[in-house]
Amino acid sequence: IRAGWLDKNPPQGSYIYQKRWVKLDADYLRYFDSEKDTYSKRLIPVSSISRVSSIGDQKFEVVTNNRNFMFRAESDADRNKWIWTLQQIVEERKNKAPERTLMSLATNSATELANKSGFLELRGFKHKLFVVVAGDKVFLYKNAEDYRLGIGITYIEMNVGNVKEVDRRCFDLTTPYRIFSFSADSEQEKEEWVEAMQQSITEALSNLEVAERIWVVESNRFCADCGSPKPDWASINLCVVICKRCAGEHRGLGPGISKVRSLKMDKKVWTEELIKLFQQFGNVMANQFWAANVPPSEAISPSSGSHERRHFLIAKYREGKYRHYHPLFGNQEELDRALCAAVTTSDLAETQALLFCGASVTCDTGDPQCPTPLALAERSGQRLQMEFLFHNRTSVCFDGCCGVGRESSGWLLSALLCCAEFSRRWCTLQDGVLSYYENNRNAVPNGEIRMEEIVCLVNNPLHAHGTWHSCSGFHEGTFEVYTEADRLYLFGLESPDSAREWLKSIAKSFVHPHAEELLALDFERLGRLHYKGGLTLEHAQEGWFALVGSVLHVCSEDGRWQEPLQLRKLQELCEYTCPAGRTPWLGGRACPPNPALGHAGRTLYIQGERKLDFLGWVHAIQKAAGSSGDTLLGQQLTESDVPLLVDRCIDYITQCGMGLTSEGIYRKSGQNSKTTSLLEMLQQDARRVCLKEGEHQVDDVANTLKRFFRDLGDGLFTRQWAPDWLWATALEDEEAKVGKYQQLLAALPPVNQATLKALINHLFRIQCFSGENQMNTHNLAIVFGPTLFQTDGKDYKAGRVVEDLISHYVEIFNVALMASLPWQVTDQEMKKQQDEIIAIMKMREASASGTQQAGDFICTVYLEEKKAETEQHVKIPATMTAEELTFEILDRRKIVMKEKDYWSCFEVNEREEAERPLHYSEKVL
C-alpha cells in the first residue's frame, strides 16, 4: 500500500534516529535495514494499532496497546501522507474485525491457532527467540511477551522454504533469500519442529484454485460454524465450508456424519460437480437448516476453545439440536416419497431437509428402472442432486424420537453371537459405538466396542468356524473385530450376507475419510498397519490396508494411494523378528501389477499395532501370496504372468550346464519320487525353492514341468477352446492355419497366453540344439501334445498343434496387430534369444576344451554420486547380496557406520532415468 524511507527512533528513547525502509500492507507495518531485504527487523500488526498521530516537525507516532513507535519523514507532506494512509488502513481493519491476523489474537486463541510454538536458538541472535509455526508461515518474536502482544520480528513464507536436519539438535530452514539455522533443546524437540515446518510447507504449496472458486460465494468466505475468515476445509456431505480448527472437531464426529476434505490439498476430490454444488449451496443455505435455532449463548466464535467447539458441533450435526425440522419429520414413508420427488427437481434445500430429517438415501422408489433416488436424479438430469446424494450414501440420519444417529440403510438390529460368551445378544451400532445387550428390552449394554478402538476387521469365509447352532437356529456367517486392547471379538449370523452387511456398517464408522474408497472393495481383511517403503525406510507411517483375494490395497495416512500389490507376484516374502515386546515386521518385495507402466519393483515392510491382529495379517498375506488350486490363475506368478513354477523349471533347464543339450530331454523320465517331491515343494511355495546343479537332475526337473501341465485344472488351452485348437490342424492352407492359431491365442486368458508363450519359447530353444539332444520339433510335439491337451495320446492332432506352434513360433507370436499384447515376441526379443543360444553354445565349447569362464563380474559402483573420484571397481560373484556389496564399499572407503546411519544399494538404469533400492538380501546380479 505504501513504502519508503523513514527515520526510526530506537525504543530505548535515544534521540539517535536510524534510517529504515518501511512497508505497509493490509496486515502489517514492517521496517527493514534495506529496501532489498526480504525479512523485516520488526513488524506491527495493523489490527494492534490504536492510534496514529503527529508529534512535531516531520515526526509521527504509531501507538499500539502496549508500545509506541516513533518515525520521522523527510518532510511534513510525506509525514501527513503516512499518517493519513495508516489511519485509513486501521479504520478499514476495525470495520472488518473478524479478519484478524495471528499476531493480534488473544493469548489462548493464538496458542490454539499455532501448529507449534516455543523457544529456539537462532544463529545471529544472542538470546533465544520465541518461534511460532502457524498455517503457511513461521513467525519470529523476541520473547513470549512480544508474542502475547502481537509485536514480532518477521515472518517467513513457507512456500519458498525447505527444512534440512543438520545434527542431533540443529536444523536449517532454507529460503532463496536467507538460511535460518535453528537449534532446539533436544533431539526429540528438533524432530517435532522439523515435522511442524514440513507440514507448513505442504500447506503453503497446496493449490488455491478450488478454494478461490468456492470463496466466490460470500458466505463461504467465513467458517459455517465459528465464523473464522478464509476457511480452507469443508465437509463434502454436509456442504459446509469450515476452518481448520472446526475441521479437526468434524473428524471426531466420524465419516458417517461429516466427511472432511481440504480445499487446498485434496484436489482429486473436487470434481466440477462438487465445486458447483458448494457454489449453489453455500454456508447460508446449509445453516438455514443446521443452525436455524441456535441460542446466542451456545454459538461459538473464532476464539472458542476445542471443548466448546466439540460440544457445539456434536449438538449441531450429531444430535441435530438446532436444525429446522421438515413438516414430514417422523413419517418415514412420507419422507421417502417426498425425497423421490425432490431429487427430480433443482431444489437442493428440500433434499437436504428431507435427508437429514430421516429420509433414506437408498429407499425403494417403486420404479424398477430407477430403484433408488440417485437413479431418479440421474434420469432427470439433476447432476447436483446426484452429487449430493452420492456423498451422503453412507451418511447418518436421525431417529424421529430421540435424535440418535443410525445407519442410513436402516436399523441394523440382528441377533449376533459374541465370542466372549457364545450366547445370543441384541446388538446396535449407534454414534460410533457397537453395543451388545442381554436382550432387546435392556437399556444397559453388557459391553461396548468403540469404533476408534478397532484396528482390524475380518470377513471369514463360509463355515470358517463350522455351522453352529443356537436357540435361534443355524449360523454360517462370521466376522471378527480386533481392538487396540489386543482383544478379538467373534460374531456370527444366520447367513454370510447378513454378516457382510454388519461388517460394512462397522467399517464405515471406523475407517478414516482418506481411505473410504476401500469400503467399496469386497475385502476379506481391513485395518490399519504401520509400513515403510520406497526411499523412506527410516520412519514408519500409518496406512489403511485392505486384502481382496490376492491383491493388497494400501492408502497412506495422508490419503495417497499406493499401487495395489498383486501378492502372487511377490518376488520375496519374509517375516522379521524383533526384540521381545515388539511386533515383528513382514517384508515383501513386489513387482508392479501392470508391467507396461515401467515401474521398478518395490519393497514394503509392514508392522501391526498389536501382535494378535498382526499375526492374522501375516497368515492372510502368506496364504494370499501362495498358490491355491490347480489352475494357472491360482499359481504364484512372475511379473510377466507366467507361473513361478514354470519359470523356475525353464530357467534351470536353460541355464544349467547340460540342460538344453541333455540327450532325450523331456522324452526320458526322471525318478518318480523326486518328481513328486519337487512338484509338491514348488506348488507349496515356489519362491522358497532354489534349483541347483548337483542337487537336482535335469530329467527330474523336466518331468516335474510335464506333470504340472498334465495335471493342470482346465488345461493350458482350456476346456472351452481346446477342441478349436485341435480342429485348426485340419486346415490345409498354412497361412489360414497360422491366422486361426493367432485368433485362438488371443481368446485365451492372459495367464494362459503368457504361459503358452514361455513354454513354446523354451521348446523353440530346445529344438535349436536337436543335434545334441536328439529332440527336434516333431519329437517335442510327440511328448508335449498329449501332455498339454491331457489326451493320453488318444488324439494325434494334439501333437500337430504343438509342432505347428514351435515351427511357426515367430509368425504366431509376432503379429503387428497384436503389438501391445504381453505374449508378443518382438524383433529385439528374438535377437536376445539368439544371443543367449550362442552364449550357451560358446560355454559348452569352452567347457569341452577345458577353458572355464570366470563366474564373477567386475562392476563399477559409485558412492553417493556418480563421479570419477567416488567410483569403485568391484568383483561381484553371483551369490553376492546388496548388503554384502554395501559393506564391501564402506570398508574400502574406510567409512564407519554410526548407530542411526542408513545405507542402501541402488540399481540405476543406463541413462539414469530410473532407479530402485535393492532389498538388502537381494542378489546384486
ZAMARGU-4260 file (C-alpha; in steps of 0.2 Angstrom, whole numbers, plus 5000, padded with zeros to 4 digits):
<rodrens>
0) 5000/5000/5000 | 5014/5012/5004 | 5033/5010/5006 | 5048/5022/5008 | 5062/5028/5019
5) 5059/5034/5037 | 5070/5038/5052 | 5066/5026/5066 | 5069/5031/5084 | 5076/5017/5094
10) 5064/5010/5108 | 5076/5015/5122 | 5071/5033/5120 | 5088/5038/5112 | 5087/5054/5100
15) 5098/5045/5088 | 5087/5040/5073 | 5091/5025/5062 | 5086/5025/5043 | 5074/5011/5039
20) 5064/5005/5024 | 5046/5005/5029 | 5032/4995/5021 | 5014/4995/5024 | 5001/4982/5018
25) 4984/4977/5023 | 4990/4966/5038 | 5007/4973/5044 | 5018/4989/5046 | 5036/4982/5044
30) 5053/4990/5043 | 5069/4984/5036 | 5088/4988/5035 | 5087/4990/5016 | 5074/4990/5003
35) 5082/4974/4996 | 5079/4964/5012 | 5065/4951/5012 | 5064/4949/5031 | 5060/4963/5042
40) 5068/4969/5058 | 5051/4972/5066 | 5033/4970/5061 | 5017/4978/5069 | 5000/4970/5065
45) 4988/4984/5058 | 4975/4977/5069 | 4985/4981/5085 | 4987/4999/5081 | 4975/5010/5091
50) 4981/5027/5086 | 4992/5037/5073 | 4996/5055/5077 | 5008/5069/5073 | 5021/5074/5086
55) 5031/5088/5079 | 5041/5093/5064 | 5041/5079/5051 | 5038/5066/5065 | 5023/5054/5069
60) 5019/5041/5082 | 5011/5024/5079 | 5003/5019/5096 | 4998/5001/5100 | 4990/4993/5115
65) 5007/4991/5124 | 5020/5000/5114 | 5023/5016/5104 | 5034/5018/5088 | 5041/5035/5083
70) 5045/5038/5065 | 5052/5054/5056 | 5049/5058/5037 | 5059/5069/5025 | 5045/5082/5025
75) 5029/5087/5033 | 5020/5082/5017 | 5027/5065/5017 | 5023/5063/5036 | 5005/5068/5033
80) 5003/5055/5019 | 5010/5042/5030 | 4998/5047/5044 | 4983/5048/5033 | 4987/5031/5024
85) 4989/5022/5041 | 4973/5029/5048 | 4963/5024/5033 | 4970/5006/5035 | 4967/5005/5053
90) 4949/5011/5051 | 4946/4998/5037 | 4953/4984/5048 | 4942/4989/5063 | 4927/4988/5051
95) 4932/4970/5047 | 4935/4964/5064 | 4933/4946/5061 | 4948/4946/5049 | 4961/4947/5062
100) 4979/4941/5060 | 4988/4928/5070 | 4998/4942/5080 | 4983/4952/5085 | 4973/4937/5094
105) 4972/4935/5112 | 4985/4923/5120 | 4973/4907/5122 | 4967/4909/5104 | 4984/4912/5096
110) 4991/4897/5105 | 4977/4886/5098 | 4980/4893/5081 | 4998/4889/5081 | 5004/4872/5075
115) 5019/4873/5085 | 5027/4887/5097 | 5042/4888/5109 | 5059/4894/5111 | 5073/4891/5099
120) 5091/4897/5097 | 5094/4906/5080 | 5112/4909/5073 | 5115/4928/5074 | 5105/4932/5089
125) 5112/4932/5107 | 5096/4926/5115 | 5083/4913/5111 | 5069/4918/5100 | 5050/4913/5103
130) 5046/4904/5086 | 5028/4900/5080 | 5023/4889/5066 | 5005/4894/5060 | 4997/4889/5044
135) 5009/4893/5030 | 5021/4905/5039 | 5034/4904/5053 | 5034/4919/5064 | 5049/4925/5075
140) 5047/4935/5091 | 5060/4942/5103 | 5051/4934/5118 | 5035/4926/5123 | 5028/4943/5130
145) 5030/4950/5112 | 5021/4935/5105 | 5006/4939/5118 | 5006/4957/5112 | 5007/4953/5094
150) 5023/4963/5090 | 5035/4952/5080 | 5052/4952/5072 | 5047/4945/5055 | 5038/4930/5047
155) 5044/4918/5034 | 5033/4912/5019 | 5035/4893/5019 | 5030/4892/5000 | 5049/4895/4997
160) 5056/4886/5012 | 5065/4870/5014 | 5069/4861/5030 | 5085/4851/5032 | 5091/4842/5048
165) 5110/4846/5052 | 5114/4836/5068 | 5106/4830/5084 | 5098/4846/5089 | 5101/4858/5074
170) 5091/4861/5058 | 5091/4874/5044 | 5076/4882/5037 | 5082/4887/5019 | 5074/4900/5008
175) 5081/4909/4992 | 5085/4924/5002 | 5092/4918/5019 | 5096/4902/5029 | 5089/4902/5046
180) 5100/4890/5057 | 5090/4884/5072 | 5095/4874/5087 | 5082/4865/5099 | 5085/4859/5117
185) 5084/4841/5112 | 5084/4829/5098 | 5065/4825/5100 | 5061/4843/5101 | 5071/4846/5085
190) 5061/4832/5076 | 5044/4840/5082 | 5050/4857/5075 | 5055/4849/5058 | 5039/4840/5056
195) 5029/4855/5060 | 5038/4866/5047 | 5037/4852/5034 | 5018/4852/5037 | 5018/4871/5035
200) 5027/4869/5018 | 5014/4857/5012 | 5001/4869/5017 | 5009/4883/5008 | 5012/4873/4992
205) 4994/4867/4991 | 4983/4873/4977 | 4972/4888/4980 | 4961/4886/4964 | 4947/4876/4972
210) 4947/4887/4987 | 4946/4903/4977 | 4931/4896/4967 | 4922/4891/4982 | 4925/4908/4991
215) 4917/4917/4977 | 4901/4914/4987 | 4901/4927/5001 | 4895/4916/5015 | 4909/4903/5010
220) 4922/4915/5015 | 4918/4913/5033 | 4918/4896/5043 | 4900/4889/5044 | 4902/4885/5062
225) 4913/4898/5071 | 4914/4912/5058 | 4933/4912/5055 | 4939/4920/5039 | 4946/4911/5024
230) 4941/4893/5029 | 4950/4881/5019 | 4942/4865/5024 | 4925/4858/5020 | 4913/4844/5024
235) 4908/4837/5007 | 4892/4828/5013 | 4885/4842/5024 | 4891/4855/5011 | 4898/4867/5023
240) 4915/4876/5022 | 4924/4876/5039 | 4940/4882/5046 | 4955/4871/5051 | 4950/4870/5070
245) 4932/4866/5067 | 4938/4853/5054 | 4948/4844/5067 | 4932/4843/5078 | 4922/4837/5062
250) 4933/4822/5060 | 4929/4817/5078 | 4911/4815/5073 | 4916/4801/5061 | 4914/4799/5042
255) 4896/4793/5045 | 4892/4811/5050 | 4905/4823/5042 | 4917/4819/5028 | 4931/4831/5030
260) 4942/4837/5015 | 4954/4851/5012 | 4950/4864/4999 | 4969/4866/4995 | 4976/4848/4996
265) 4963/4836/4992 | 4962/4841/4974 | 4956/4825/4967 | 4940/4825/4977 | 4935/4842/4970
270) 4926/4837/4954 | 4917/4851/4944 | 4900/4845/4950 | 4906/4846/4968 | 4913/4863/4966
275) 4896/4869/4958 | 4887/4861/4972 | 4896/4871/4985 | 4894/4887/4975 | 4875/4884/4974
280) 4873/4878/4992 | 4884/4890/5002 | 4886/4891/5020 | 4870/4901/5021 | 4858/4888/5014
285) 4867/4874/5025 | 4865/4885/5041 | 4847/4889/5037 | 4844/4871/5040 | 4858/4866/5053
290) 4858/4882/5063 | 4840/4888/5062 | 4838/4888/5081 | 4855/4892/5089 | 4853/4902/5105
295) 4866/4916/5106 | 4873/4909/5122 | 4878/4892/5113 | 4885/4899/5097 | 4904/4898/5095
300) 4917/4911/5088 | 4934/4911/5081 | 4942/4912/5098 | 4932/4897/5106 | 4942/4883/5113
305) 4942/4865/5107 | 4930/4859/5121 | 4917/4872/5116 | 4918/4868/5098 | 4917/4850/5101
310) 4901/4852/5112 | 4893/4864/5099 | 4897/4853/5084 | 4890/4837/5092 | 4874/4846/5096
315) 4873/4854/5079 | 4877/4839/5067 | 4876/4823/5078 | 4861/4827/5088 | 4853/4839/5076
320) 4848/4850/5090 | 4847/4867/5080 | 4840/4861/5064 | 4825/4866/5055 | 4813/4852/5056
325) 4804/4846/5040 | 4785/4846/5041 | 4785/4827/5037 | 4798/4823/5051 | 4793/4807/5060
330) 4784/4799/5045 | 4796/4788/5037 | 4785/4783/5022 | 4781/4801/5018 | 4799/4807/5020
335) 4805/4794/5007 | 4791/4798/4995 | 4795/4816/4996 | 4814/4813/4993 | 4810/4803/4977
340) 4800/4818/4971 | 4813/4832/4977 | 4828/4824/4968 | 4820/4826/4951 | 4820/4845/4954
345) 4834/4858/4957 | 4828/4861/4975 | 4843/4856/4985 | 4837/4864/5001 | 4822/4852/5001
350) 4833/4837/4998 | 4844/4842/5012 | 4830/4844/5024 | 4822/4828/5019 | 4838/4818/5020
355) 4844/4824/5037 | 4826/4823/5045 | 4826/4804/5042 | 4823/4800/5023 | 4833/4786/5017
360) 4845/4789/5003 | 4843/4771/4997 | 4824/4770/4999 | 4814/4760/4987 | 4807/4772/4973
365) 4794/4759/4967 | 4801/4761/4949 | 4810/4745/4943 | 4820/4756/4930 | 4826/4768/4944
370) 4826/4759/4960 | 4835/4772/4971 | 4833/4791/4972 | 4851/4793/4964 | 4844/4784/4949
375) 4829/4795/4948 | 4840/4811/4949 | 4851/4804/4935 | 4836/4801/4924 | 4830/4818/4927
380) 4847/4826/4923 | 4849/4833/4940 | 4868/4832/4942 | 4870/4842/4958 | 4856/4832/4966
385) 4866/4816/4961 | 4882/4823/4968 | 4874/4827/4985 | 4866/4810/4986 | 4882/4802/4981
390) 4892/4810/4995 | 4878/4806/5008 | 4876/4787/5003 | 4884/4782/5019 | 4879/4797/5030
395) 4870/4795/5046 | 4852/4802/5048 | 4841/4804/5063 | 4829/4795/5073 | 4812/4803/5074
400) 4810/4802/5093 | 4827/4805/5101 | 4839/4811/5088 | 4851/4797/5090 | 4861/4793/5074
405) 4858/4777/5065 | 4864/4770/5049 | 4856/4776/5033 | 4852/4759/5027 | 4840/4756/5042
410) 4841/4749/5059 | 4855/4736/5060 | 4847/4725/5073 | 4850/4707/5070 | 4855/4694/5083
415) 4874/4691/5084 | 4884/4679/5094 | 4898/4686/5104 | 4913/4675/5106 | 4916/4681/5124
420) 4901/4670/5129 | 4895/4661/5113 | 4877/4667/5118 | 4863/4676/5109 | 4865/4695/5111
425) 4855/4710/5104 | 4867/4722/5096 | 4866/4740/5090 | 4878/4751/5080 | 4875/4769/5085
430) 4886/4785/5087 | 4902/4776/5083 | 4899/4763/5097 | 4894/4744/5094 | 4884/4739/5110
435) 4878/4722/5114 | 4864/4718/5126 | 4856/4704/5135 | 4840/4706/5125 | 4831/4720/5115
440) 4822/4726/5131 | 4838/4730/5141 | 4843/4748/5142 | 4861/4745/5149 | 4873/4736/5137
445) 4883/4721/5143 | 4898/4728/5134 | 4903/4741/5120 | 4916/4742/5106 | 4921/4760/5101
450) 4925/4762/5083 | 4941/4772/5087 | 4947/4757/5096 | 4946/4745/5082 | 4962/4741/5072
455) 4956/4727/5060 | 4940/4719/5053 | 4940/4701/5046 | 4926/4694/5035 | 4928/4675/5037
460) 4924/4663/5023 | 4908/4652/5024 | 4909/4639/5038 | 4926/4646/5044 | 4920/4641/5061
465) 4909/4627/5056 | 4890/4628/5056 | 4885/4631/5074 | 4868/4631/5082 | 4860/4642/5095
470) 4842/4644/5101 | 4838/4655/5085 | 4844/4642/5073 | 4860/4638/5062 | 4873/4652/5060
475) 4885/4651/5045 | 4892/4669/5043 | 4905/4675/5055 | 4916/4691/5056 | 4930/4696/5068
480) 4934/4713/5076 | 4951/4716/5083 | 4954/4731/5095 | 4968/4741/5102 | 4967/4731/5119
485) 4973/4716/5109 | 4956/4708/5110 | 4947/4698/5097 | 4928/4698/5096 | 4919/4684/5085
490) 4902/4687/5079 | 4890/4675/5069 | 4874/4677/5060 | 4862/4666/5050 | 4870/4670/5033
495) 4886/4677/5025 | 4875/4691/5018 | 4870/4697/5035 | 4887/4696/5041 | 4894/4706/5026
500) 4880/4720/5030 | 4886/4722/5048 | 4904/4722/5043 | 4902/4736/5030 | 4892/4746/5043
505) 4906/4745/5056 | 4919/4748/5043 | 4910/4765/5038 | 4911/4771/5055 | 4930/4766/5059
510) 4939/4769/5043 | 4947/4786/5040 | 4939/4798/5027 | 4955/4797/5017 | 4953/4779/5015
515) 4935/4777/5012 | 4937/4771/4995 | 4942/4754/5002 | 4924/4752/5008 | 4919/4749/4990
520) 4930/4734/4989 | 4924/4716/4993 | 4938/4715/5007 | 4942/4699/5017 | 4953/4709/5029
525) 4953/4728/5033 | 4963/4738/5045 | 4977/4750/5049 | 4995/4745/5050 | 5012/4753/5050
530) 5023/4752/5035 | 5039/4758/5027 | 5043/4758/5008 | 5052/4765/4994 | 5066/4778/4999
535) 5058/4782/5016 | 5064/4767/5026 | 5070/4777/5042 | 5052/4781/5049 | 5036/4770/5048
540) 5020/4778/5044 | 5002/4773/5047 | 4992/4767/5032 | 4975/4758/5029 | 4976/4741/5021
545) 4963/4730/5013 | 4965/4712/5007 | 4955/4707/4992 | 4959/4690/4986 | 4977/4690/4981
550) 4978/4709/4980 | 4983/4721/4994 | 4977/4739/4993 | 4986/4752/5003 | 4981/4770/5007
555) 4993/4781/5017 | 4988/4792/5032 | 4989/4807/5021 | 4977/4800/5008 | 4990/4795/4995
560) 4986/4779/4986 | 4999/4766/4983 | 4999/4755/4968 | 4989/4739/4973 | 5001/4724/4976
565) 4997/4708/4967 | 5003/4696/4981 | 5005/4681/4970 | 5018/4691/4960 | 5029/4695/4975
570) 5047/4691/4972 | 5050/4688/4991 | 5040/4687/5007 | 5048/4685/5024 | 5045/4689/5042
575) 5057/4698/5053 | 5058/4695/5071 | 5061/4709/5083 | 5066/4711/5101 | 5055/4704/5115
580) 5039/4715/5117 | 5040/4722/5099 | 5029/4717/5085 | 5038/4708/5071 | 5039/4715/5053
585) 5033/4707/5037 | 5043/4712/5022 | 5039/4709/5004 | 5047/4713/4988 | 5035/4716/4974
590) 5033/4719/4955 | 5020/4731/4949 | 5003/4724/4944 | 5005/4731/4926 | 5022/4729/4919
595) 5018/4740/4905 | 5019/4755/4916 | 5038/4753/4918 | 5039/4755/4936 | 5053/4746/4946
600) 5049/4733/4959 | 5047/4740/4977 | 5050/4733/4994 | 5037/4736/5008 | 5039/4732/5026
605) 5023/4730/5036 | 5020/4731/5055 | 5004/4729/5065 | 4999/4739/5080 | 4996/4723/5091
610) 5003/4706/5089 | 4985/4697/5089 | 4979/4706/5073 | 4996/4707/5065 | 4998/4688/5066
615) 4982/4687/5057 | 4988/4699/5044 | 5004/4688/5042 | 4994/4672/5040 | 4982/4680/5027
620) 4995/4688/5017 | 5006/4672/5016 | 4990/4662/5011 | 4986/4675/4998 | 5004/4676/4991
625) 5004/4657/4989 | 4997/4645/4976 | 4979/4640/4978 | 4971/4626/4967 | 4977/4618/4952
630) 4973/4632/4939 | 4985/4643/4931 | 4977/4659/4938 | 4979/4651/4956 | 4998/4650/4955
635) 5012/4661/4961 | 5016/4672/4946 | 5031/4681/4938 | 5030/4699/4933 | 5025/4693/4915
640) 5011/4682/4922 | 5020/4666/4920 | 5018/4653/4934 | 5033/4654/4945 | 5034/4635/4945
645) 5035/4635/4926 | 5048/4649/4926 | 5059/4641/4939 | 5059/4624/4929 | 5063/4633/4912
650) 5076/4644/4919 | 5085/4629/4927 | 5085/4619/4911 | 5091/4633/4901 | 5105/4639/4912
655) 5112/4623/4920 | 5127/4616/4911 | 5119/4601/4901 | 5101/4607/4901 | 5097/4612/4883
660) 5109/4599/4876 | 5104/4584/4888 | 5100/4569/4876 | 5082/4564/4876 | 5077/4579/4887
665) 5058/4578/4891 | 5057/4561/4882 | 5067/4552/4897 | 5058/4551/4913 | 5066/4556/4930
670) 5064/4547/4946 | 5046/4547/4951 | 5048/4550/4969 | 5060/4565/4966 | 5047/4572/4953
675) 5033/4571/4966 | 5043/4579/4980 | 5049/4593/4969 | 5032/4597/4962 | 5024/4597/4979
680) 5038/4610/4985 | 5036/4621/4970 | 5017/4621/4972 | 5018/4625/4990 | 5029/4640/4988
685) 5040/4641/4973 | 5048/4657/4980 | 5057/4647/4993 | 5063/4633/4981 | 5081/4636/4973
690) 5085/4623/4960 | 5104/4620/4960 | 5115/4610/4949 | 5121/4594/4959 | 5106/4594/4970
695) 5093/4592/4956 | 5094/4582/4940 | 5089/4589/4923 | 5077/4575/4919 | 5068/4576/4936
700) 5065/4595/4933 | 5059/4592/4916 | 5047/4578/4922 | 5041/4590/4935 | 5036/4603/4922
705) 5027/4590/4911 | 5017/4583/4926 | 5012/4601/4931 | 5004/4603/4914 | 4997/4586/4913
710) 4988/4588/4930 | 4983/4607/4927 | 4965/4610/4930 | 4956/4616/4914 | 4972/4613/4905
715) 4984/4626/4896 | 4972/4628/4881 | 4956/4627/4892 | 4942/4615/4890 | 4932/4629/4881
720) 4945/4632/4867 | 4955/4615/4866 | 4943/4607/4853 | 4945/4623/4842 | 4964/4621/4843
725) 4963/4603/4838 | 4951/4607/4824 | 4963/4620/4817 | 4976/4607/4812 | 4964/4601/4798
730) 4966/4617/4789 | 4977/4614/4773 | 4982/4632/4770 | 4997/4636/4781 | 4993/4655/4781
735) 4975/4652/4786 | 4980/4640/4800 | 4993/4652/4807 | 4979/4665/4807 | 4967/4654/4816
740) 4980/4650/4829 | 4983/4669/4832 | 4964/4671/4835 | 4963/4656/4847 | 4978/4663/4856
745) 4970/4680/4858 | 4955/4671/4865 | 4964/4663/4880 | 4965/4671/4897 | 4981/4682/4899
750) 4989/4670/4911 | 4987/4656/4898 | 4993/4667/4884 | 5009/4671/4894 | 5012/4653/4899
755) 5010/4646/4882 | 5022/4659/4875 | 5035/4655/4888 | 5033/4636/4885 | 5034/4637/4866
760) 5049/4649/4868 | 5058/4636/4878 | 5054/4622/4866 | 5060/4633/4852 | 5076/4634/4861
765) 5077/4615/4864 | 5075/4611/4846 | 5089/4623/4842 | 5100/4610/4850 | 5092/4595/4842
770) 5109/4590/4835 | 5115/4586/4853 | 5099/4582/4862 | 5090/4572/4848 | 5074/4582/4852
775) 5068/4590/4836 | 5051/4599/4834 | 5042/4583/4829 | 5049/4573/4844 | 5045/4588/4856
780) 5027/4588/4849 | 5025/4569/4852 | 5030/4572/4870 | 5020/4588/4874 | 5005/4586/4863
785) 4996/4573/4874 | 5003/4582/4890 | 4996/4599/4886 | 4979/4593/4879 | 4978/4580/4893
790) 4973/4567/4880 | 4984/4552/4885 | 4990/4550/4867 | 4972/4546/4860 | 4972/4561/4848
795) 4986/4563/4836 | 4980/4581/4832 | 4987/4587/4849 | 5005/4584/4844 | 5001/4593/4827
800) 4996/4609/4837 | 5012/4609/4847 | 5023/4605/4831 | 5014/4620/4822 | 5017/4632/4837
805) 5035/4628/4838 | 5038/4628/4819 | 5028/4645/4816 | 5034/4652/4833 | 5039/4669/4826
810) 5024/4671/4815 | 5011/4666/4828 | 5018/4676/4842 | 5025/4691/4832 | 5010/4700/4824
815) 5010/4718/4821 | 4991/4720/4825 | 4995/4712/4842 | 5010/4723/4846 | 5003/4728/4863
820) 4999/4711/4869 | 5010/4704/4883 | 5014/4687/4873 | 5021/4696/4858 | 5038/4692/4853
825) 5047/4707/4846 | 5062/4708/4835 | 5073/4713/4849 | 5067/4698/4860 | 5071/4686/4846
830) 5089/4694/4844 | 5091/4692/4863 | 5086/4674/4862 | 5098/4670/4848 | 5112/4679/4858
835) 5108/4668/4873 | 5108/4652/4862 | 5125/4657/4855 | 5132/4661/4873 | 5126/4644/4879
840) 5135/4636/4864 | 5151/4645/4867 | 5150/4640/4886 | 5149/4622/4880 | 5163/4623/4869
845) 5174/4632/4882 | 5169/4618/4894 | 5173/4604/4882 | 5190/4612/4879 | 5194/4614/4897
850) 5193/4633/4897 | 5182/4639/4911 | 5175/4656/4911 | 5176/4666/4926 | 5160/4666/4937
855) 5162/4684/4944 | 5158/4701/4935 | 5169/4716/4938 | 5157/4731/4940 | 5159/4749/4944
860) 5150/4755/4959 | 5148/4773/4964 | 5147/4780/4982 | 5133/4793/4984 | 5136/4802/4967
865) 5142/4797/4950 | 5159/4805/4950 | 5176/4798/4945 | 5183/4800/4962 | 5169/4790/4970
870) 5169/4775/4959 | 5175/4758/4965 | 5178/4743/4954 | 5172/4728/4962 | 5172/4709/4958
875) 5154/4703/4961 | 5151/4685/4962 | 5133/4678/4958 | 5129/4675/4976 | 5134/4692/4982
880) 5119/4702/4991 | 5116/4720/4991 | 5120/4720/5010 | 5137/4712/5006 | 5141/4724/4992
885) 5137/4739/5003 | 5148/4733/5017 | 5162/4730/5004 | 5161/4748/4998 | 5161/4756/5015
890) 5175/4745/5021 | 5186/4750/5006 | 5182/4769/5009 | 5185/4767/5027 | 5168/4773/5032
895) 5162/4769/5049 | 5143/4766/5051 | 5135/4775/5065 | 5121/4769/5075 | 5107/4778/5065
900) 5115/4778/5048 | 5105/4770/5034 | 5115/4764/5018 | 5106/4757/5003 | 5112/4750/4987
905) 5103/4756/4972 | 5101/4749/4954 | 5101/4763/4941 | 5097/4761/4923 | 5110/4766/4909
910) 5103/4783/4906 | 5100/4787/4924 | 5081/4789/4921 | 5075/4777/4934 | 5082/4769/4950
915) 5076/4757/4964 | 5084/4752/4981 | 5089/4734/4981 | 5082/4724/4996 | 5097/4720/5007
920) 5095/4701/5004 | 5093/4703/4986 | 5107/4696/4975 | 5115/4711/4965 | 5116/4701/4949
</rodrens>
